[in-house]
Amino acid sequence: MTRTIRPDAVLVQAVIAGALSFAHLHDIASAAGQDGWKAWAYPISVDLLLVAAWRRLRTARRDRAAWTWFVIALFASLGANIATAGLLDLTQVPAWLRILVAGWPALAFMGGTLLVHSPADAPAPAPAASAPVSDVPAATEVEMSREDEPPAAPAPELPAADPVLVVSAPNVPPALLDHARKIADTHRVTTGAPMAPDALRARLGLPAPMADAIATELQLT
């Protein structure tokens, strides 16, 4: 099966731009006194630093160091392209350019090392976990703290008081109270005098405390 190869305009432009930039950097390095293989090593150094900075920017867009070294490498490449366009006499290269070309390898090595070994953007810190709530009740904590305190002195013993017998009046059911009231009213109408508590107790057949409570309610005492 035959596969059709279609030329990519962007790829062609990249090859042309890279070849021209490579040649211009070689010419600048050669004019600055770097002859032979050394003149060919300068374009490779500039392009490698540019690629390293660009790769770092893909993962850390806010990295200032990556932007700094990207601009330096881009300035070196564009500067060589502009300088070889007739603005610089390659037969009379100024001293500052010779110094810049001679110091470029150390500068490119430092930039590449920092780009490779410096940490990337730190991830966002995870939210702090809330402190676990203690399962020990507050009362238990107070008791635990009191265990460390010295024991209190025993309270003095007081003589026991004589017990007082308190007898509460019994509760009279409403129905029984109504029945007793009818008996007392009938006795008052018949005899013309209030009914005595003893007579009411004998008539109802109740114990003395209950009968006294009924008499008190009916105001017979």
C-alpha positions in Angstrom: 0.0 0.0 0.0 1.5 3.3 -1.1 1.4 6.1 1.4 1.2 9.6 0.1 3.7 12.0 1.7 2.2 15.6 1.9 4.6 18.4 2.5 3.9 20.5 5.6 4.4 24.2 5.1 5.2 24.8 8.8 7.8 22.1 8.8 9.4 23.5 5.6 9.5 27.0 7.2 11.1 25.5 10.4 13.8 23.8 8.4 14.6 27.0 6.4 14.6 29.2 9.5 16.8 26.8 11.4 19.3 26.4 8.6 19.6 30.2 8.1 19.9 30.9 11.8 22.4 28.1 12.1 24.5 29.6 9.3 24.4 33.1 10.7 25.5 32.0 14.1 28.3 30.1 12.5 29.4 33.2 10.6 29.3 35.4 13.8 31.3 32.9 15.8 33.9 32.5 13.0 34.2 36.3 12.6 34.8 36.6 16.4 37.8 34.3 16.2 36.1 30.8 16.8 37.4 28.8 13.8 37.0 25.2 12.8 34.6 22.9 14.8 34.2 25.6 17.4 32.3 27.9 15.0 29.9 25.0 14.3 29.3 24.3 18.0 28.0 27.8 18.8 24.7 27.4 16.7 24.0 24.1 18.4 24.5 25.6 21.8 22.1 28.5 21.1 19.4 26.2 19.6 19.7 23.7 22.5 19.2 26.4 25.1 16.2 27.8 23.1 14.6 24.4 23.0 15.3 23.6 26.7 13.7 26.9 27.7 10.7 26.3 25.4 10.1 22.8 26.8 10.2 24.2 30.4 7.6 26.9 29.5 5.3 24.2 28.3 5.0 22.8 31.9 5.6 26.0 33.8 4.2 29.0 32.1 4.9 31.3 35.0 8.6 30.3 35.5 10.6 33.5 35.3 13.9 31.6 34.9 12.5 29.8 31.8 11.3 33.1 30.3 14.7 34.7 31.0 16.8 32.0 29.3 14.3 31.8 26.4 14.7 35.5 25.8 18.5 35.2 26.0 18.7 32.4 23.5 16.2 34.1 21.2 18.2 37.4 21.4 21.4 35.5 20.5 19.7 33.9 17.5 18.0 37.1 16.2 21.1 39.1 16.9 23.2 36.9 14.7 20.6 37.1 11.9 20.5 40.9 12.1 24.2 41.4 12.4 25.0 39.3 9.3 22.5 41.4 7.3 25.1 44.0 6.5 24.9 45.9 9.8 28.2 44.5 11.1 31.5 44.4 9.3 32.6 40.7 9.8 36.2 41.6 9.1 36.3 44.2 11.9 34.4 42.6 14.8 34.2 44.8 17.9 35.9 43.7 21.1 32.6 43.4 23.1 31.2 40.9 20.5 34.4 38.8 20.8 34.0 38.8 24.6 30.3 37.9 24.3 31.0 35.0 21.9 33.9 33.7 24.0 31.7 33.7 27.2 28.6 32.2 25.6 29.5 28.5 26.3 29.7 29.1 30.0 26.5 31.1 30.0 24.6 28.5 28.0 25.8 25.7 30.2 24.6 27.5 33.3 21.2 28.3 31.8 20.7 24.7 30.6 21.7 23.3 34.1 19.2 25.6 35.9 16.4 24.7 33.5 16.9 21.0 33.9 17.6 20.8 37.6 15.4 23.6 39.1 12.0 22.4 40.4 8.8 23.0 38.4 5.8 24.8 39.7 4.9 23.5 43.1 1.5 21.9 43.3 -1.2 23.6 45.3 -1.1 22.5 48.9 -3.7 20.1 50.0 -6.3 21.5 52.4 -5.4 20.9 56.0 -7.3 18.1 57.6 -9.5 19.2 60.5 -8.4 18.1 63.9 -10.2 15.0 65.0 -12.9 15.6 67.6 -12.1 13.8 70.9 -14.6 11.1 71.8 -13.9 11.6 75.5 -16.8 13.6 77.1 -16.1 16.8 78.9 -17.0 15.4 82.3 -14.5 12.5 81.8 -11.8 15.0 80.9 -12.5 17.0 84.1 -12.4 13.8 86.1 -9.0 12.9 84.5 -7.6 16.3 85.4 -8.9 16.0 88.9 -6.9 12.7 89.4 -3.7 14.7 89.4 -4.9 17.0 92.2 -4.1 16.1 95.8 -6.9 14.4 97.7 -9.1 16.8 99.7 -9.2 16.6 103.5 -12.1 14.5 104.8 -15.1 16.5 106.1 -15.7 16.3 109.9 -18.4 13.9 111.0 -21.5 15.5 112.5 -23.8 13.8 115.0 -26.8 12.3 113.4 -30.0 14.2 114.0 -33.1 12.4 115.3 -35.3 11.4 112.5 -38.5 13.3 112.1 -41.5 11.3 111.0 -43.4 13.3 108.4 -46.8 11.9 107.6 -48.4 13.4 104.6 -52.2 13.6 104.3 -53.6 10.9 102.0 -55.0 12.0 98.7 -58.8 11.8 98.6 -60.3 10.5 95.4 -62.8 13.0 93.9 -65.6 10.4 93.8 -65.2 9.4 97.4 -65.2 13.1 98.4 -68.4 13.7 96.6 -70.0 10.7 98.2 -68.9 11.9 101.7 -70.3 15.4 100.9 -73.7 13.9 100.0 -73.8 11.9 103.3 -72.8 15.0 105.3 -75.4 17.2 103.6 -78.1 14.7 104.2 -77.1 14.5 107.9 -77.2 18.3 108.2 -80.7 18.5 106.6 -82.0 15.7 108.7 -80.6 16.7 112.1 -79.9 20.4 111.6 -76.3 19.9 112.8 -73.0 19.2 111.1 -72.0 15.6 111.0 -69.2 14.6 113.4 -65.9 13.3 111.9 -66.2 10.1 113.9 -69.8 9.5 112.6 -68.6 10.1 109.1 -65.7 7.7 109.5 -68.0 5.0 110.9 -70.5 5.6 108.1 -67.9 5.3 105.3 -65.9 2.5 107.1 -62.5 4.2 106.3 -59.3 4.4 108.3 -58.7 7.4 110.5 -56.2 9.2 108.2 -58.5 9.1 105.2 -61.6 10.0 107.2 -59.8 13.0 108.8 -58.7 14.2 105.4 -62.3 14.0 104.1 -63.5 15.8 107.2 -61.0 18.5 106.7 -62.0 18.9 103.0 -65.7 19.2 104.1 -64.8 21.5 107.0 -66.4 19.2 109.6 -63.7 19.8 112.2 
